[in-house]
Amino acid sequence: MSIHWDDMRIFLAVARAESLSGAGRALKLDAATVGRRVSRLEEALGAPLFAKSPQGYALTDAGQRFLVHAERAEQAVLLAREEIGGQTEQLSGQVRIGAPDGSANYLLPQVCARIAAENPALEIQIVALARVFNLSKREADFAVALSQPATGRLSVQKITDYHLHLAASQGYLEKRPAIKRLADLGEHQIVGYIPDMIFDKQLDYLHEIGAQHINVASNSVSVQINLLRQGAGVGFVHDFAMPFAPELRLVLPDAVRLRRSFYLIRHQDDRKVERLNRIADLVFRGIRKEVTRLEAALDTKGAER
């Protein structure tokens, strides 16, 4: 029995979703059809590719070996489409961008809105998750990350540095003791990350200033910022997010300024696909431009206070 690319495509979807239903949603097929196609492929190969468990569908040893060949076939198909179709002026198809919710909320909407306006046939999906993305399982075509991955067949490109300051609402600051030095924070409510849900050490901002307690916490940057806007306390805010929160004021701006970086992470094989290269370049340049613009806006506002 021969092996068809369409069956390999379904195999890849199940391997990445780790379930028939998840693969079916991604492929717009019902789970029963996906299951039949997987069985047909296993019959053609003469080996089981998945082991079913309460956690879902896990690859067997044979499945792991076949995954390498299926991914190579996928890249070959993508490259063939690029070469035959040529590079058109406008981009089309679907692209999924993974990002932590800070950049997903305050940078990517502007960047992706401009890209979409110039390429109306392109479907852009932004996935905001408070964790590291698994590009090997194709959770996204590429991801914006806070640090460089240590392992994997990945391409890493530094996008830009960005900065954070302590901030609190004007209403909160008017009601509480003045903050003239770091030690004064001991008399204040602190807003930050839930400690055991910090998925990247670059997010452990409060540790850097020796904060001993967190009064109100969330795993989401946007929730933390809204807590600060509501007067819940003092916490770190990205400089690029400050223009979106006019209620907030900088706290100890000359004494506390953190610097972090954004990285664009891609599957190494995807660099052969010109379409993805063009989209990645637009996102890369767009994020750099937005960080520069928004941080400059904060500097102007800070000088007036």
Secondary structure by P-SEA (a helix, b strand, c coil): ccccaaaaaaaaaaaaaccaaaaaaaacccaaaaaaaaaaaaaaacccccccccccccccaaaaaaaaaaaaaaaaaaaaaaaaaccccccccbbbbbbccccccccaaaaaaaaaaacccbbbbbbbbccccccccccccccccccccccccbbbbbccccbbbbbbcaaaaaaccccccccccccbbbbbcccccccccccccccccccccccbbbccaaaaaaaaaaccbbbbbbcccccccccccccccccbbbbbbbbbbccccccccaaaaaaaaaaaaaaaaaaaaaaaaaaaaaaac
